[in-house]
Amino acid sequence: MLTEEEMICLLKADLSPHRFSHTLGVRDTAVELACIHLGDEHICRTAGILHDCAKSLTESQMLDLISRFDIELYPGEKENPELLHAPAGAALAQEKYKVNDKKIIKAIRNHTLGPKGMSLEEAIVFVADFIEPSRKSFDGLEWVRQLARKDIHAAVDECKRLTKEYCIQNGRVLLDF
């Protein structure tokens, strides 16, 4: 696996300044939540850094990675291309960043939809992505930030509820996980 410094150097070159800042915020938030909830800091830190590593790829590049690594798409992911960066990121983390820890790969894979049965570390990265400090404010964000520090599983549920509410209000396709 590449060092964190090497990962950051590659990400800084590949991501927009806004996305790169978001990435560092997710890393730091994931580490904080791992300390609070006794999660594996290394898994949370690495998955936090790499969670959006495929974000700058084209849809066809993401689909190619997903296919080459034989990653199964969840229902609705192909119809919602903005979600493809999660499975593609799981593949890219292995290919480009030389990650072979399945727990890190799974946390990257599941950071967008937060499927049922996530590990503690997957839940931490999912919530960290939702609440990191540079996230544009919206109704309920501060509540989830507070909740995440007390009960990570309740925070996962609240993130999903708020996302569902957002999708309904904006006429977006709902994915039930």
FITI-515237 format. One record per residue (C-alpha): z negated, x, y; residue number from 1; residue in one letter. Coordinates in Angstrom, 3 decimals, always signed. Last residue first. Layout:
REM FITI-515237
Z,X,Y,NUM,A
...
REM end
This chain:
REM FITI-515237
-1.583,-30.742,+0.373,177,F
+0.450,-33.606,+1.799,176,D
+3.534,-32.545,+3.711,175,L
+4.386,-34.799,+6.602,174,L
+7.810,-34.600,+8.216,173,V
+7.508,-34.530,+11.993,172,R
+7.629,-37.542,+14.318,171,G
+5.555,-35.817,+16.990,170,N
+2.442,-38.011,+16.863,169,Q
+2.553,-38.126,+13.048,168,I
+2.951,-34.354,+12.757,167,C
+0.111,-33.707,+15.201,166,Y
-2.220,-36.054,+13.280,165,E
-1.320,-34.291,+10.025,164,K
-2.044,-30.928,+11.639,163,T
-5.380,-32.210,+12.950,162,L
-6.364,-33.477,+9.497,161,R
-5.265,-30.244,+7.794,160,K
-7.245,-28.107,+10.242,159,C
-10.243,-30.432,+9.763,158,E
-10.099,-30.065,+5.981,157,D
-9.877,-26.269,+6.256,156,V
-12.809,-26.311,+8.712,155,A
-14.890,-28.322,+6.222,154,A
-14.124,-25.589,+3.688,153,H
-15.104,-22.829,+6.125,152,I
-18.487,-24.365,+6.931,151,D
-20.542,-22.880,+9.800,150,K
-18.285,-20.381,+11.597,149,R
-15.223,-22.488,+10.933,148,A
-16.965,-25.547,+12.422,147,L
-17.265,-23.895,+15.831,146,Q
-13.593,-22.901,+15.927,145,R
-12.631,-26.314,+14.528,144,V
-14.496,-28.039,+17.398,143,W
-12.831,-25.756,+19.932,142,E
-9.393,-26.667,+18.563,141,L
-9.983,-30.425,+18.473,140,G
-7.692,-31.418,+21.307,139,D
-5.291,-28.552,+22.015,138,F
-5.568,-25.021,+23.403,137,S
-2.780,-22.517,+22.864,136,K
-3.815,-20.083,+20.119,135,R
-4.592,-16.683,+21.670,134,S
-8.146,-16.639,+20.270,133,P
-7.364,-17.312,+16.582,132,E
-8.133,-20.876,+15.454,131,I
-5.275,-21.979,+13.168,130,F
-4.353,-18.576,+11.743,129,D
-8.045,-17.886,+11.117,128,A
-8.300,-21.205,+9.227,127,V
-5.571,-20.306,+6.725,126,F
-6.827,-16.698,+6.497,125,V
-10.367,-17.885,+5.694,124,I
-9.186,-20.514,+3.209,123,A
-7.138,-17.896,+1.333,122,E
-10.182,-15.604,+1.275,121,E
-12.443,-18.346,-0.093,120,L
-9.893,-19.145,-2.793,119,S
-7.553,-22.081,-2.338,118,M
-7.782,-25.019,-4.741,117,G
-5.813,-27.523,-2.691,116,K
-2.920,-26.121,-0.694,115,P
-3.439,-24.597,+2.753,114,G
-0.015,-25.388,+4.151,113,L
+0.693,-22.378,+6.360,112,T
-1.547,-19.574,+5.070,111,H
-0.783,-20.110,+1.379,110,N
+1.662,-17.284,+0.664,109,R
-0.225,-14.762,+2.815,108,I
-3.483,-15.567,+0.993,107,A
-1.637,-15.402,-2.351,106,K
-0.215,-11.951,-1.604,105,I
-3.659,-10.682,-0.590,104,I
-5.201,-12.030,-3.808,103,K
-2.320,-10.633,-5.873,102,K
-3.030,-7.072,-4.673,101,D
+0.308,-5.243,-4.927,100,N
+1.018,-4.645,-1.249,99,V
+3.814,-2.120,-0.699,98,K
+4.393,-3.077,+2.964,97,Y
+8.158,-3.519,+2.655,96,K
+8.601,-5.065,-0.784,95,E
+5.195,-6.537,-1.596,94,Q
+4.392,-7.823,+1.882,93,A
+8.014,-8.970,+2.129,92,L
+7.591,-11.240,-0.901,91,A
+4.415,-12.894,+0.380,90,A
+6.027,-13.084,+3.811,89,G
+8.992,-14.962,+2.337,88,A
+6.565,-17.503,+0.829,87,P
+4.834,-17.901,+4.216,86,A
+7.893,-17.433,+6.463,85,H
+9.520,-20.458,+4.840,84,L
+7.344,-22.911,+6.775,83,L
+9.546,-23.033,+9.891,82,E
+12.435,-23.887,+7.530,81,P
+11.030,-27.391,+6.885,80,N
+13.315,-28.977,+4.286,79,E
+12.893,-25.928,+2.038,78,K
+9.128,-26.245,+2.361,77,E
+9.009,-29.955,+1.541,76,G
+7.589,-29.681,-1.975,75,P
+6.146,-26.184,-2.465,74,Y
+8.606,-23.375,-3.027,73,L
+8.354,-21.234,-6.159,72,E
+8.551,-17.524,-5.541,71,I
+11.077,-15.753,-7.771,70,D
+10.764,-12.443,-5.908,69,F
+14.535,-12.255,-5.424,68,R
+14.713,-15.975,-4.564,67,S
+11.971,-15.878,-1.938,66,I
+13.495,-12.743,-0.437,65,L
+16.953,-14.365,-0.264,64,D
+15.499,-17.561,+1.214,63,L
+13.796,-15.528,+3.933,62,M
+16.970,-13.613,+4.757,61,Q
+18.924,-16.903,+4.874,60,S
+16.362,-18.461,+7.227,59,E
+16.556,-15.459,+9.523,58,T
+13.700,-12.984,+9.616,57,L
+11.369,-12.623,+12.614,56,S
+8.481,-14.536,+10.978,55,K
+8.505,-12.464,+7.788,54,A
+5.373,-10.446,+8.671,53,C
+3.522,-13.609,+9.747,52,D
+0.542,-13.334,+7.341,51,H
+0.672,-9.530,+7.296,50,L
-2.282,-8.610,+9.510,49,I
-4.392,-11.555,+8.387,48,G
-3.560,-10.842,+4.731,47,A
-4.763,-7.267,+5.218,46,T
-7.973,-8.244,+7.015,45,R
-8.811,-11.137,+4.700,44,C
-8.272,-9.079,+1.543,43,I
-10.212,-6.105,+2.920,42,H
-13.050,-8.295,+4.224,41,E
-13.679,-9.959,+0.866,40,D
-15.516,-13.137,+1.794,39,G
-19.224,-13.290,+2.592,38,L
-18.885,-16.423,+4.771,37,H
-19.877,-14.832,+8.097,36,I
-18.329,-11.433,+7.381,35,C
-15.107,-13.003,+6.078,34,A
-14.987,-15.233,+9.177,33,L
-15.141,-12.198,+11.481,32,E
-12.512,-10.350,+9.444,31,V
-10.212,-13.379,+9.510,30,A
-10.692,-13.713,+13.276,29,T
-9.781,-10.057,+13.820,28,D
-6.675,-10.234,+11.635,27,R
-5.620,-13.588,+13.115,26,V
-5.959,-12.183,+16.629,25,G
-3.956,-9.093,+15.688,24,L
-1.195,-11.319,+14.361,23,T
-1.249,-13.543,+17.461,22,H
-0.749,-10.450,+19.634,21,S
+2.223,-9.458,+17.447,20,F
+3.658,-12.971,+17.688,19,R
+3.425,-12.903,+21.507,18,H
+4.903,-9.386,+21.734,17,P
+7.797,-10.467,+19.481,16,S
+7.643,-9.099,+15.965,15,L
+9.559,-6.349,+14.152,14,D
+8.625,-3.178,+16.064,13,A
+4.960,-4.139,+16.431,12,K
+4.953,-5.178,+12.778,11,L
+6.148,-1.757,+11.626,10,L
+3.493,+0.091,+13.677,9,C
+0.801,-2.350,+12.593,8,I
+1.628,-1.836,+8.935,7,M
+1.568,+1.945,+9.332,6,E
-1.808,+1.788,+11.089,5,E
-3.177,-0.514,+8.379,4,E
-2.160,+2.023,+5.762,3,T
+0.746,+1.215,+3.489,2,L
+0.000,+0.000,+0.000,1,M
REM end
